[in-house]
Amino acid sequence: QAAAKADAEAQKADQASTPAPVVLLATQADEPMGDYAKQFAGDYVPMPHNTKDFKAWRNAFVQHFAGAHDKYIEANDKLVKQSRGLPASPSDCHHMACLTQWRDMQHTQVDSYVPG
């Protein structure tokens, strides 16, 4: 029971240190975003199931307004995961293997966004 309480407190502290994303309206993280969106946007804004999740808002918006561009959103998510820990520029590389990794990521970015 004490471990569960400590875990809940740690999770609450983590959430408090993470800034809430601003989506459509400026509200506090603990305020129900969905109520404002329903009141002021009505039927024009798609409502995600989890109104406190940034990705849920993004996905609802893309599906409703920009479905043809969904592949670019997925490509961006994939590239962000793949590029963690890789150098941002070739000047950050100090050996050939690092430079090769940087070049391969550049090719992956081009392949993801430029039509073939």
C-alpha positions in Angstrom: 0.0 0.0 0.0 2.9 2.4 0.8 4.6 1.5 -2.5 1.4 2.3 -4.4 1.0 5.6 -2.6 4.7 6.5 -3.4 4.1 5.5 -7.0 1.0 7.7 -7.2 2.9 10.6 -5.7 5.8 10.2 -8.1 3.4 10.1 -11.0 1.6 13.2 -9.8 4.9 15.1 -9.4 5.9 14.0 -12.9 2.7 15.4 -14.3 3.1 18.6 -12.4 6.6 19.2 -13.9 5.4 18.4 -17.5 3.8 21.5 -19.1 0.3 20.9 -20.4 0.0 21.3 -24.2 -2.0 24.2 -25.5 -4.6 22.9 -27.9 -7.4 25.2 -29.3 -7.8 27.0 -25.9 -5.6 28.1 -23.1 -6.7 26.2 -20.0 -5.1 24.7 -17.0 -4.2 21.1 -17.2 -6.7 20.1 -14.5 -9.6 21.9 -16.3 -11.9 19.8 -18.6 -10.8 20.8 -22.1 -13.7 19.0 -23.7 -16.3 21.2 -22.0 -14.8 24.4 -23.5 -14.4 22.8 -26.9 -18.0 21.6 -27.0 -19.3 25.0 -25.8 -17.3 27.2 -28.2 -16.5 25.0 -31.2 -19.6 22.8 -31.2 -19.7 20.5 -34.2 -16.7 22.0 -35.9 -14.0 20.5 -33.8 -13.6 16.7 -33.5 -13.5 15.5 -29.9 -10.9 12.9 -28.9 -11.8 10.3 -26.3 -9.1 11.4 -24.0 -9.2 15.3 -23.9 -6.0 15.5 -21.8 -3.8 13.7 -24.3 -2.0 15.8 -26.9 -1.7 13.0 -29.4 -5.4 12.2 -29.1 -6.2 15.9 -30.0 -3.6 15.7 -32.9 -5.0 12.5 -34.3 -8.6 13.7 -34.1 -7.7 16.9 -35.9 -5.7 15.1 -38.6 -8.3 12.5 -39.2 -11.1 15.1 -39.5 -9.3 17.9 -41.4 -6.1 16.5 -42.9 -6.6 12.8 -43.5 -4.4 12.9 -46.7 -1.5 14.1 -44.6 -1.7 11.4 -42.0 1.3 9.6 -43.5 3.5 12.6 -42.7 2.4 12.6 -39.1 3.3 8.9 -38.8 6.6 9.4 -40.6 7.4 12.3 -38.2 6.7 10.1 -35.1 8.9 7.3 -36.6 11.8 9.7 -37.4 11.7 11.2 -33.9 12.1 7.8 -32.4 14.8 6.8 -34.8 16.9 10.0 -34.5 17.2 10.0 -30.7 20.9 10.0 -29.8 22.0 10.7 -33.3 24.1 13.8 -34.1 22.2 16.8 -35.3 24.8 17.9 -37.8 27.9 16.3 -39.4 30.1 18.7 -37.4 29.0 16.8 -34.3 30.6 13.6 -35.6 34.1 12.7 -34.7 34.5 9.3 -36.5 33.3 7.8 -39.7 30.6 5.5 -38.1 28.9 8.6 -36.6 29.0 10.4 -39.9 27.5 7.3 -41.7 24.6 7.3 -39.1 24.0 11.0 -39.7 23.9 10.5 -43.5 21.6 7.5 -43.2 19.1 9.5 -41.1 19.2 12.4 -43.7 18.3 9.9 -46.4 15.5 8.4 -44.2 14.1 12.0 -43.8 14.1 12.6 -47.5 12.5 9.3 -48.3 9.8 9.9 -45.7 8.7 13.4 -46.9 9.6 13.6 -50.6 7.3 11.7 -53.0 9.0 8.9 -54.9 
